[in-house]
Amino acid sequence: MAKKRGPGSRRRQLQPEPNNSRLENRPNPANLYKIKPPKVYSSYPYSSYQAEEVGAFCTDQDRNVLNCSSDTFPRLKSDVKLPLDLNEGLEEFYNNKQEVDSNKLNYLPFWQRLLKWITLSDFDLSSVDFIARRGILKYIGYTLYDYHKSPWKFRVCKFQGKIYMYEPSPEQRSESMIEKDSRCKRYLYWGRQFEKTVTSSKEDMAGCYRMVGGNIGKYRVLLGAEVDAIRVTSHDNDGGDDIIIEEVLQGCPDCNRLKKYCNSSPSNATSTEFIEIKTCVKRQVKNKTSFGWLQSYLAGIETLVYGFRDGEGIVDQIAEYKVSEVPRTADWDAGAMFGLISGVLKWLYGQVDEGCSGELEYLGAHKHEIEFRKLSNEHFLPEWFASYVNLSKE
């Protein structure tokens, strides 16, 4: 006797088969890092991270990497006259930009300049877990407080137990900003022009970089960071106030007091202060400091210098902020940003297989999650660097 079918049996039989291709394209939950509210990360002791300088390098106009010391970096001027018009040279700069950009095709990419410094200085990588540009960790941590929820994407690989991270084309971020909002064209130039105006540097120097190491959670990071300027001071041994040593370095035949420091030992008499330079409208500085602080703290920068401008690019005030003091009065949590960075690094290290590479992406407003996607069973490091690492292991 045939079994009687229930009323819903035919409906069940007619249901379509699941679309397997859609299921396959869905991210594996294990490959997603869900970003939690800031209060979840706030207990992280951010002061446990102390950036220690392990080296420095500069690049010439052809972007060749040259070992140098940080005392050759651009110096912050102490006699800037206000107001400053930051529009000077704007049109000429963008008219010449296409020719400049075509020359960049022959330059060594920034992330490879970090690798070049490692080989030139024969730096010991044995204790390092992550190698990256400072800006990559900055964007990860700032994700918590980025009002615009700006997306970002980085390439990642693991080689000899170390995670290497880089941004394929940092310049594209600036170009996309200009495309979305033409005002960004002026804002980016104003920032560049303000930095150029308030610093003095050698004409043949294209960029100066500090290499720092530090611990975030259980991992040791090696970061490369461009430095805007330094301020060198000489400490008066008789207990007087510190004096700016710029005149000393340029020669001071008419100043007996400064002459004394010309003959003193630099290692005992001087100290170097690293400086980050920004511009913004004064009323916006409170919203800008979380980004500037994290960028500075990661690289061991001591001072933030802001040029306060109006909507037409005229700077009428310059203010300084001690990086160590900024979090005390902020409405954002420094520990939370470092807590997110620590959480992402720990999660990411377990995602990347040895010798493989992939992509780390934050989709911004579309999805408040970070995704890792494996792209290749091979690393992306240049052969000259991979050979160097292999030889170092022998």
Secondary structure as UniProt FT lines:
FT   TURN            7..8
FT   HELIX           9..14
FT   HELIX           20..25
FT   HELIX           29..31
FT   STRAND          32..34
FT   HELIX           38..41
FT   TURN            42..43
FT   HELIX           46..48
FT   STRAND          52..60
FT   TURN            61..62
FT   STRAND          65..67
FT   HELIX           70..72
FT   STRAND          75..76
FT   STRAND          84..85
FT   TURN            86..89
FT   HELIX           90..103
FT   HELIX           104..106
FT   HELIX           110..121
FT   TURN            126..127
FT   STRAND          130..133
FT   HELIX           134..142
FT   TURN            143..145
FT   TURN            147..148
FT   STRAND          152..159
FT   TURN            160..161
FT   STRAND          162..166
FT   HELIX           170..180
FT   HELIX           183..198
FT   STRAND          199..200
FT   TURN            203..204
FT   STRAND          205..216
FT   TURN            217..218
FT   STRAND          219..226
FT   STRAND          229..234
FT   TURN            237..238
FT   STRAND          243..244
FT   HELIX           246..250
FT   TURN            253..254
FT   HELIX           256..262
FT   HELIX           266..269
FT   STRAND          270..280
FT   HELIX           282..284
FT   HELIX           285..298
FT   TURN            299..300
FT   STRAND          303..309
FT   TURN            311..312
FT   STRAND          314..322
FT   TURN            323..325
FT   HELIX           326..329
FT   HELIX           334..351
FT   TURN            354..355
FT   STRAND          357..362
FT   HELIX           364..366
FT   STRAND          369..376
FT   HELIX           383..393
//
